[in-house]
Amino acid sequence: MSFTDKAKNKLDETLGKAKEVVGEVTGNEKLEAEGRAEQGKPGLKQAGEHVKDGVGDAKDAVKDTFGKH
């Protein structure tokens, strides 16, 4: 995962937290829920990137073991 992706995920997480807090303070339950949901998205993106990286590593290991045919 690139630095840019990590920075964007952190920004999304921070904005989600801000939305949640504003929702709490104003009593806006919908905004609060949206903020909580947005905070979870970066984690899912990161998990997907880790899976993708792991698959790439496994693919490379198989190539190294069995060679390119």
Secondary structure, 3 states (H helix, E strand, C coil): CCHHHHHHHHHHHHHHHHHHHHHHHHCCHHHHHHHHHHHHHHHHHHHHHHHHHHHHHHHHHHHHHHCCC
